[in-house]
Amino acid sequence: MTDTTTPDAPVLRTRDARGVVTLTMNRPSSFNALGQEMLAALQREVDAVAADPEARVLVIAAAGKAFCPGHNLKEMIARPELAYYQQLFAQCSRFMLSLQKLPVPVVARVYGMATAAGCQLVAQCDLAVAAEEASFAVSGINFGLFCSTPSVPLVRALPFKQAMEMLMTGEFITAQQALERGLVNRVAPAAQLDAALEALLAPILAKPREALAMGKELVWRQREMGLEAAYQLAGQTMAVNMMQPCAQEGVAAFTEKRKPSWQR
């Protein structure tokens, strides 16, 4: 494991020999709120992952007792300016979209609470693992602020009425409820959280990077399309994928009853 950031950086970056990059939000005193400094640091790191051909998976984690409470409300109330708010939410939206556009899977490692834009971040990731003690809410409505931007990935990750209940009540759900509703993939005791994360990562890392990248892009694009257009895009994607060396080797290995030998 290599650490490529200073200990006091807002986001800590590590990278292991397999290409698993972990970004750890490192402002526990503010519960890792998504202020401008944090968002800028996250954006720089995600842009670096996007440019790294050796990266295989991105894990987003957090230091301290909470994953993320959302935006920094102290910063926001100190500047009651429409232009500032527009810039802040545009900055956050750009970061969220960057996760979707990454050519590698993005996994949230959630310990503690994830509220408002913090819950949005979990919903925006491709996959998520949570500690049993974790909790989730889009609680802006409790302060008169409907969580509009968090609603974008939330209504795509959860059944509509369950997402609307969270958005309209602002109430917390447990990690187990998040699992049942589809917000997270796995839940484990805190002491076993990293083991649960590794169990999710291992089979992904065994697959060819180019196939995962193509598949991820396809899935995110087709979910916004009508059925006919989605099938057209999916068919074209599969045809191109089939021409790649990884698919040729994988199919040949299957027909020859052997394990594939991929260049990862």
The 8 nearest C-alpha neighbors of each residue, nearest first, counted from 0:
[[1, 15, 14, 13, 16, 2, 19, 17],
 [2, 0, 14, 13, 15, 3, 16, 12],
 [3, 1, 13, 4, 12, 14, 0, 11],
 [2, 4, 12, 13, 1, 5, 11, 14],
 [5, 3, 11, 12, 2, 6, 8, 13],
 [4, 6, 8, 7, 3, 11, 2, 12],
 [7, 5, 8, 4, 11, 25, 9, 10],
 [8, 6, 5, 9, 25, 11, 10, 4],
 [7, 9, 10, 5, 6, 11, 4, 25],
 [10, 8, 25, 37, 26, 24, 7, 40],
 [11, 9, 24, 25, 8, 23, 40, 22],
 [10, 12, 23, 22, 4, 8, 25, 24],
 [13, 11, 22, 21, 3, 4, 2, 10],
 [14, 12, 2, 21, 1, 20, 3, 0],
 [13, 15, 20, 1, 19, 0, 18, 21],
 [16, 14, 0, 17, 19, 18, 1, 13],
 [15, 17, 18, 0, 14, 19, 1, 20],
 [18, 16, 15, 19, 55, 204, 14, 54],
 [17, 19, 54, 55, 16, 15, 53, 20],
 [20, 18, 56, 15, 14, 55, 17, 57],
 [21, 19, 14, 57, 13, 18, 58, 56],
 [22, 20, 58, 13, 12, 57, 59, 23],
 [21, 23, 12, 59, 11, 60, 58, 10],
 [24, 22, 60, 61, 11, 10, 25, 59],
 [23, 25, 61, 10, 31, 62, 9, 26],
 [26, 24, 9, 10, 62, 27, 23, 61],
 [25, 27, 31, 28, 29, 9, 24, 30],
 [28, 26, 30, 63, 29, 31, 62, 25],
 [27, 29, 26, 30, 31, 63, 25, 32],
 [30, 28, 31, 27, 32, 26, 71, 68],
 [29, 31, 27, 65, 28, 32, 67, 26],
 [32, 30, 26, 67, 29, 27, 24, 25],
 [31, 33, 71, 70, 69, 67, 68, 30],
 [34, 32, 70, 37, 69, 38, 71, 31],
 [33, 35, 71, 37, 36, 70, 32, 38],
 [34, 36, 38, 37, 39, 33, 87, 90],
 [37, 35, 39, 34, 38, 40, 9, 33],
 [36, 38, 40, 34, 33, 39, 35, 9],
 [37, 39, 41, 35, 40, 36, 33, 42],
 [40, 38, 42, 36, 37, 41, 35, 43],
 [39, 41, 37, 43, 42, 38, 36, 10],
 [42, 40, 38, 44, 43, 39, 45, 37],
 [41, 43, 39, 45, 40, 44, 94, 46],
 [44, 42, 46, 40, 41, 45, 39, 47],
 [43, 45, 47, 41, 46, 42, 40, 48],
 [44, 46, 48, 42, 47, 43, 41, 49],
 [45, 47, 49, 43, 44, 48, 42, 50],
 [48, 46, 44, 50, 45, 49, 43, 51],
 [49, 47, 45, 51, 50, 46, 44, 54],
 [48, 50, 46, 47, 51, 101, 45, 102],
 [49, 51, 47, 48, 52, 46, 54, 45],
 [50, 52, 48, 53, 54, 49, 47, 46],
 [53, 51, 54, 50, 49, 48, 55, 18],
 [52, 54, 51, 18, 55, 17, 263, 48],
 [55, 53, 18, 51, 52, 56, 19, 48],
 [54, 56, 18, 19, 103, 53, 208, 204],
 [57, 55, 19, 104, 103, 54, 20, 105],
 [56, 58, 105, 20, 21, 19, 106, 104],
 [59, 57, 21, 106, 107, 105, 20, 22],
 [60, 58, 107, 22, 21, 108, 23, 106],
 [59, 61, 23, 108, 22, 107, 24, 58],
 [62, 60, 24, 23, 66, 25, 63, 31],
 [61, 63, 25, 27, 24, 23, 64, 26],
 [64, 62, 27, 65, 61, 30, 66, 25],
 [63, 65, 111, 62, 30, 66, 110, 27],
 [66, 64, 111, 112, 30, 67, 63, 110],
 [65, 67, 61, 113, 111, 110, 112, 109],
 [66, 68, 117, 113, 31, 32, 69, 65],
 [69, 67, 114, 117, 32, 113, 115, 30],
 [70, 68, 116, 117, 115, 32, 67, 33],
 [69, 71, 33, 32, 34, 72, 116, 68],
 [70, 72, 34, 32, 74, 73, 33, 75],
 [71, 73, 75, 74, 70, 76, 69, 77],
 [74, 72, 75, 76, 71, 77, 70, 78],
 [75, 73, 77, 72, 71, 76, 78, 34],
 [74, 76, 72, 77, 73, 78, 71, 79],
 [75, 77, 78, 73, 74, 79, 72, 71],
 [76, 78, 74, 75, 73, 79, 72, 80],
 [77, 79, 76, 75, 80, 74, 83, 84],
 [80, 78, 76, 77, 81, 75, 83, 84],
 [79, 81, 83, 82, 78, 84, 85, 75],
 [80, 82, 84, 83, 85, 79, 86, 78],
 [83, 81, 85, 84, 80, 86, 87, 79],
 [84, 82, 86, 80, 81, 85, 87, 78],
 [83, 85, 87, 81, 86, 82, 88, 80],
 [84, 86, 82, 88, 83, 87, 89, 81],
 [85, 87, 89, 83, 84, 88, 90, 82],
 [88, 86, 84, 90, 89, 85, 83, 91],
 [87, 89, 91, 90, 85, 86, 92, 84],
 [90, 88, 92, 86, 91, 87, 85, 93],
 [91, 89, 87, 93, 88, 92, 86, 94],
 [90, 92, 88, 94, 89, 93, 95, 87],
 [93, 91, 89, 95, 94, 90, 88, 96],
 [94, 92, 96, 90, 91, 95, 89, 97],
 [93, 95, 97, 91, 92, 96, 42, 90],
 [96, 94, 92, 97, 98, 93, 91, 123],
 [95, 97, 99, 93, 98, 94, 92, 100],
 [98, 96, 94, 100, 95, 99, 93, 101],
 [99, 97, 96, 101, 95, 100, 94, 124],
 [98, 100, 96, 97, 101, 95, 123, 219],
 [99, 101, 97, 98, 102, 96, 216, 49],
 [100, 102, 98, 103, 99, 49, 97, 104],
 [101, 103, 212, 100, 49, 104, 215, 216],
 [102, 104, 56, 101, 55, 212, 105, 57],
 [105, 103, 56, 125, 57, 106, 102, 101],
 [104, 106, 57, 125, 124, 58, 56, 126],
 [107, 105, 126, 58, 127, 124, 125, 59],
 [106, 108, 127, 59, 58, 121, 109, 128],
 [109, 107, 60, 128, 59, 129, 127, 106],
 [110, 108, 129, 66, 107, 128, 130, 60],
 [109, 111, 133, 130, 66, 65, 129, 112],
 [112, 110, 65, 133, 66, 64, 132, 134],
 [111, 113, 134, 65, 133, 66, 135, 114],
 [114, 112, 117, 118, 135, 67, 66, 68],
 [113, 115, 68, 136, 118, 117, 137, 135],
 [114, 116, 137, 69, 118, 117, 138, 136],
 [117, 115, 69, 119, 118, 149, 120, 114],
 [118, 116, 69, 67, 113, 114, 120, 119],
 [117, 119, 114, 113, 121, 115, 120, 116],
 [120, 118, 149, 116, 122, 117, 121, 123],
 [119, 121, 117, 123, 118, 122, 116, 124],
 [120, 122, 118, 124, 119, 123, 107, 117],
 [121, 123, 119, 120, 152, 124, 153, 156],
 [124, 122, 120, 121, 152, 119, 125, 95],
 [125, 123, 105, 121, 126, 122, 106, 107],
 [124, 126, 105, 106, 104, 123, 127, 99],
 [125, 127, 106, 124, 184, 107, 105, 183],
 [128, 126, 107, 183, 106, 184, 108, 129],
 [127, 129, 185, 108, 184, 183, 186, 107],
 [130, 128, 109, 186, 108, 110, 133, 185],
 [129, 131, 189, 187, 132, 133, 110, 188],
 [132, 130, 188, 187, 133, 174, 186, 129],
 [131, 133, 130, 111, 134, 174, 110, 189],
 [134, 132, 111, 130, 110, 112, 174, 131],
 [135, 133, 112, 173, 174, 172, 113, 111],
 [134, 136, 113, 172, 171, 114, 112, 118],
 [137, 135, 171, 114, 138, 170, 169, 115],
 [138, 136, 115, 114, 169, 166, 139, 165],
 [137, 139, 169, 140, 136, 141, 115, 114],
 [138, 140, 144, 141, 145, 146, 142, 137],
 [139, 141, 145, 144, 143, 142, 138, 169],
 [142, 140, 139, 138, 143, 169, 144, 168],
 [143, 141, 140, 139, 144, 138, 145, 169],
 [142, 144, 140, 141, 145, 139, 138, 146],
 [143, 145, 139, 140, 142, 146, 141, 147],
 [144, 146, 140, 139, 147, 143, 166, 167],
 [147, 145, 139, 149, 148, 150, 137, 144],
 [146, 148, 150, 149, 145, 151, 144, 166],
 [147, 149, 150, 151, 146, 92, 116, 119],
 [150, 148, 119, 146, 151, 147, 116, 153],
 [149, 151, 153, 147, 148, 152, 154, 146],
 [150, 152, 149, 148, 153, 154, 155, 147],
 [153, 151, 155, 123, 122, 154, 150, 156],
 [154, 152, 150, 156, 155, 151, 122, 157],
 [155, 153, 157, 162, 156, 159, 152, 150],
 [156, 154, 152, 153, 157, 151, 158, 159],
 [155, 157, 153, 154, 182, 152, 122, 181],
 [158, 156, 154, 162, 181, 155, 153, 180],
 [157, 159, 161, 160, 162, 154, 156, 180],
 [160, 158, 162, 161, 154, 157, 163, 155],
 [159, 161, 163, 162, 158, 164, 157, 154],
 [162, 160, 164, 163, 159, 158, 165, 157],
 [161, 163, 159, 165, 160, 164, 154, 157],
 [164, 162, 160, 166, 165, 161, 167, 159],
 [163, 165, 161, 167, 162, 166, 168, 160],
 [164, 166, 162, 163, 169, 168, 167, 170],
 [165, 167, 163, 164, 169, 137, 168, 162],
 [168, 166, 164, 165, 169, 163, 140, 145],
 [167, 169, 170, 165, 166, 164, 140, 138],
 [170, 168, 138, 137, 165, 166, 140, 167],
 [169, 171, 168, 136, 165, 138, 172, 137],
 [172, 170, 136, 135, 134, 169, 173, 165],
 [171, 173, 135, 134, 176, 136, 177, 170],
 [174, 172, 134, 176, 175, 177, 135, 133],
 [173, 175, 177, 133, 176, 134, 131, 178],
 [174, 176, 178, 173, 177, 179, 186, 131],
 [177, 175, 179, 173, 178, 174, 172, 180],
 [176, 178, 174, 182, 180, 175, 179, 183],
 [179, 177, 183, 175, 181, 176, 180, 182],
 [178, 180, 176, 177, 181, 175, 182, 183],
 [181, 179, 177, 178, 182, 157, 176, 158],
 [182, 180, 178, 183, 179, 157, 177, 156],
 [181, 183, 177, 180, 178, 156, 122, 157],
 [184, 182, 127, 178, 181, 177, 128, 185],
 [183, 185, 127, 128, 178, 126, 181, 182],
 [186, 184, 128, 183, 129, 178, 187, 127],
 [185, 187, 129, 130, 131, 128, 174, 175],
 [186, 188, 130, 192, 131, 191, 189, 195],
 [189, 187, 131, 191, 130, 190, 192, 186],
 [190, 188, 130, 192, 191, 187, 131, 132],
 [189, 191, 188, 192, 193, 187, 130, 194],
 [190, 192, 194, 188, 189, 193, 187, 195],
 [193, 191, 189, 195, 194, 187, 190, 130],
 [194, 192, 196, 195, 191, 197, 190, 189],
 [193, 195, 197, 191, 196, 192, 198, 190],
 [196, 194, 198, 192, 193, 197, 191, 199],
 [195, 197, 193, 199, 194, 198, 128, 192],
 [196, 198, 200, 194, 199, 195, 201, 193],
 [199, 197, 195, 196, 201, 200, 194, 202],
 [200, 198, 196, 197, 201, 195, 202, 203],
 [199, 201, 197, 203, 198, 202, 204, 196],
 [200, 202, 204, 203, 198, 199, 197, 205],
 [203, 201, 205, 204, 200, 199, 206, 198],
 [204, 202, 200, 205, 201, 206, 199, 56],
 [203, 205, 201, 206, 202, 200, 55, 207],
 [204, 206, 202, 203, 201, 207, 263, 200],
 [205, 207, 204, 203, 208, 202, 211, 210],
 [208, 206, 210, 209, 263, 245, 261, 211],
 [207, 209, 211, 210, 212, 263, 206, 55],
 [208, 210, 212, 211, 207, 213, 245, 102],
 [211, 209, 213, 212, 208, 207, 214, 240],
 [210, 212, 214, 208, 209, 213, 215, 207],
 [213, 211, 102, 209, 215, 210, 214, 103],
 [212, 214, 210, 216, 211, 215, 209, 217],
 [215, 213, 211, 217, 212, 216, 210, 218],
 [214, 216, 212, 218, 217, 213, 211, 219],
 [215, 217, 213, 214, 219, 218, 220, 212],
 [216, 218, 214, 220, 215, 219, 221, 213],
 [219, 217, 215, 221, 220, 216, 214, 222],
 [218, 220, 216, 217, 222, 221, 215, 99],
 [221, 219, 217, 218, 222, 223, 216, 224],
 [220, 222, 229, 224, 223, 218, 219, 217],
 [221, 223, 224, 220, 219, 218, 229, 225],
 [224, 222, 221, 220, 225, 219, 229, 218],
 [225, 223, 221, 222, 229, 228, 226, 220],
 [224, 226, 228, 227, 229, 223, 221, 222],
 [225, 227, 229, 228, 230, 224, 221, 231],
 [226, 228, 230, 229, 225, 231, 224, 232],
 [227, 229, 231, 230, 225, 226, 224, 232],
 [230, 228, 221, 226, 232, 227, 231, 224],
 [229, 231, 233, 227, 232, 228, 234, 226],
 [232, 230, 228, 234, 229, 233, 235, 227],
 [231, 233, 229, 235, 230, 234, 236, 228],
 [234, 232, 230, 236, 235, 231, 229, 237],
 [233, 235, 237, 231, 236, 232, 230, 238],
 [236, 234, 238, 232, 233, 237, 231, 239],
 [235, 237, 233, 239, 234, 238, 240, 232],
 [238, 236, 240, 234, 239, 235, 241, 233],
 [237, 239, 235, 241, 240, 236, 234, 242],
 [238, 240, 236, 242, 241, 237, 235, 243],
 [241, 239, 237, 243, 242, 238, 236, 246],
 [242, 240, 238, 246, 239, 243, 237, 247],
 [241, 243, 239, 240, 244, 238, 247, 246],
 [242, 244, 240, 245, 241, 246, 247, 239],
 [245, 243, 247, 246, 248, 242, 241, 249],
 [244, 246, 248, 243, 247, 249, 261, 207],
 [247, 245, 249, 241, 248, 244, 243, 250],
 [246, 248, 244, 250, 245, 249, 251, 243],
 [247, 249, 251, 245, 246, 250, 244, 252],
 [250, 248, 246, 252, 259, 251, 247, 245],
 [251, 249, 253, 252, 247, 248, 246, 254],
 [250, 252, 248, 254, 253, 249, 255, 247],
 [251, 253, 255, 257, 259, 249, 250, 254],
 [254, 252, 256, 250, 255, 251, 257, 249],
 [253, 255, 251, 256, 252, 250, 257, 249],
 [254, 256, 252, 253, 257, 251, 250, 258],
 [257, 255, 253, 254, 252, 258, 251, 259],
 [258, 256, 252, 255, 253, 259, 254, 251],
 [257, 259, 252, 260, 256, 253, 249, 255],
 [260, 258, 252, 249, 261, 248, 257, 253],
 [259, 261, 258, 262, 248, 249, 252, 245],
 [262, 260, 263, 259, 245, 207, 248, 249],
 [261, 263, 260, 207, 245, 244, 208, 259],
 [262, 207, 261, 208, 206, 205, 209, 53]]
